[in-house]
Amino acid sequence: MLHTRHPFLLVRTASWAVWALAAFSAVAWGLRGSVNAGADAPSPLAQTVAAEVNLEAAARSLGAQPAGAVAAPSLASRFQLLGVLTGGPSQGAALIAVDGKPAKPVRVGAVVAEGLVLQSTQERRANLGASLQGPAALTLELPAKK
């Protein structure tokens, strides 16, 4: 008699476990959806605090300088020489990064940035100027080898 009830209990237990797992999954997804829906709307406390913040005082407390005191970056700090190919007086190329962007290869005579042309290349340096034949406005050096 015990053998005849055992398969029935096994099926009943397995069925209960599957339904419990389905219910748990539905509740978990429902809670996840309700949390994400509320994340888009800012809380009322955040709105009132943001309105009361004095941005100038916060910037001064963090060490910011007044807007007039900020100096423009120097011309040399905008460029970084990463590689040089020499090939004669009017030949050659340089690998130059401008304003922190990825480096690009530039041939002698090509525009590096607005108002600057690669004039010439030597072993570890590149000269930039307003025109190909004009005076050099900037000389870029390769970083020292480590």
C-alpha positions as CSV (number, residue, x, y, z in Angstrom):
1,M,0.0,0.0,0.0
2,L,2.9,2.3,0.6
3,H,4.2,1.8,-2.9
4,T,0.9,3.0,-4.5
5,R,1.0,6.4,-2.7
6,H,4.7,7.2,-3.2
7,P,4.5,8.2,-6.9
8,F,1.5,10.4,-6.1
9,L,3.4,12.2,-3.4
10,L,6.4,12.7,-5.7
11,V,4.2,14.3,-8.4
12,R,2.4,16.5,-5.9
13,T,5.7,17.7,-4.4
14,A,7.3,18.4,-7.8
15,S,4.1,20.3,-8.9
16,W,4.2,22.4,-5.8
17,A,7.8,23.2,-6.2
18,V,7.3,24.3,-9.8
19,W,4.4,26.6,-8.9
20,A,6.4,28.0,-6.0
21,L,9.3,28.8,-8.3
22,A,6.9,30.4,-10.9
23,A,5.3,32.6,-8.1
24,F,8.7,33.6,-6.8
25,S,9.9,34.6,-10.3
26,A,6.7,36.7,-10.9
27,V,7.2,38.5,-7.6
28,A,10.9,39.1,-8.3
29,W,10.2,40.6,-11.8
30,G,7.3,42.7,-10.4
31,L,9.6,44.2,-7.7
32,R,12.4,44.8,-10.2
33,G,9.9,46.6,-12.5
34,S,8.6,48.8,-9.7
35,V,12.1,49.8,-8.6
36,N,13.1,50.9,-12.2
37,A,9.9,52.8,-12.7
38,G,10.5,54.9,-9.6
39,A,14.1,55.6,-10.5
40,D,13.2,57.9,-13.4
41,A,11.4,60.4,-11.2
42,P,13.6,62.5,-8.8
43,S,12.6,62.5,-5.2
44,P,11.1,65.6,-3.8
45,L,14.0,65.9,-1.3
46,A,16.5,66.1,-4.1
47,Q,14.6,68.8,-5.9
48,T,14.5,71.1,-2.8
49,V,18.2,70.5,-2.0
50,A,19.3,71.3,-5.5
51,A,17.4,74.6,-5.5
52,E,19.2,75.8,-2.3
53,V,22.8,75.1,-3.4
54,N,24.9,78.2,-4.2
55,L,27.1,76.9,-7.0
56,E,29.7,79.7,-6.7
57,A,30.2,79.1,-3.0
58,A,30.5,75.3,-3.6
59,A,33.1,75.9,-6.3
60,R,35.2,78.2,-4.1
61,S,35.1,75.7,-1.3
62,L,36.5,73.1,-3.6
63,G,39.4,75.4,-4.7
64,A,38.0,76.8,-8.0
65,Q,39.4,80.0,-9.3
66,P,37.2,82.9,-10.6
67,A,36.4,82.5,-14.3
68,G,38.6,85.4,-15.3
69,A,41.7,83.8,-13.6
70,V,41.6,80.6,-15.6
71,A,44.3,80.8,-18.2
72,A,44.0,79.4,-21.7
73,P,46.1,76.3,-22.2
74,S,49.5,77.0,-23.8
75,L,50.0,76.1,-27.4
76,A,52.6,73.5,-26.6
77,S,50.2,71.7,-24.1
78,R,47.7,71.0,-26.8
79,F,50.0,68.8,-28.8
80,Q,51.8,65.6,-28.0
81,L,54.4,64.1,-30.4
82,L,54.3,60.3,-30.4
83,G,56.4,59.3,-33.4
84,V,58.6,60.7,-36.1
85,L,59.6,59.5,-39.6
86,T,62.3,61.5,-41.3
87,G,63.0,61.4,-45.0
88,G,64.8,64.5,-46.1
89,P,64.1,68.2,-46.1
90,S,60.5,68.2,-47.5
91,Q,59.7,64.6,-46.6
92,G,58.7,62.9,-43.4
93,A,55.7,62.5,-41.2
94,A,54.9,62.7,-37.5
95,L,52.3,61.0,-35.3
96,I,50.7,63.9,-33.3
97,A,47.9,63.9,-30.8
98,V,45.9,67.2,-30.6
99,D,43.9,68.2,-27.5
100,G,44.0,64.7,-26.0
101,K,42.4,63.1,-29.0
102,P,43.8,59.9,-30.6
103,A,47.1,60.6,-32.5
104,K,46.9,61.0,-36.3
105,P,49.8,60.7,-38.8
106,V,50.6,64.1,-40.5
107,R,52.9,64.5,-43.5
108,V,55.3,67.5,-43.9
109,G,53.2,70.4,-45.3
110,A,49.9,69.1,-44.0
111,V,47.7,71.0,-41.5
112,V,48.0,69.8,-37.9
113,A,45.5,72.1,-36.4
114,E,43.9,75.4,-37.3
115,G,46.7,77.8,-38.2
116,L,49.5,75.3,-37.9
117,V,51.3,73.2,-40.5
118,L,54.0,70.5,-40.0
119,Q,57.1,72.2,-41.4
120,S,59.8,69.6,-40.9
121,T,60.8,66.6,-38.9
122,Q,64.2,65.7,-37.4
123,E,65.3,62.6,-35.5
124,R,63.2,63.2,-32.3
125,R,61.4,66.4,-33.0
126,A,58.8,68.1,-35.3
127,N,58.5,71.8,-36.1
128,L,55.1,73.4,-36.5
129,G,54.4,76.9,-38.0
130,A,51.9,79.1,-39.7
131,S,53.2,78.2,-43.2
132,L,55.6,75.6,-44.6
133,Q,58.4,78.1,-45.3
134,G,57.7,80.5,-42.4
135,P,59.4,80.5,-39.0
136,A,58.7,77.7,-36.6
137,A,56.1,78.6,-34.0
138,L,56.4,75.4,-32.0
139,T,58.9,72.6,-31.7
140,L,57.5,69.3,-30.4
141,E,60.0,66.8,-28.8
142,L,59.4,63.0,-28.4
143,P,59.2,62.0,-24.7
144,A,62.4,60.7,-23.2
145,K,62.9,56.9,-23.4
146,K,62.4,55.0,-20.2
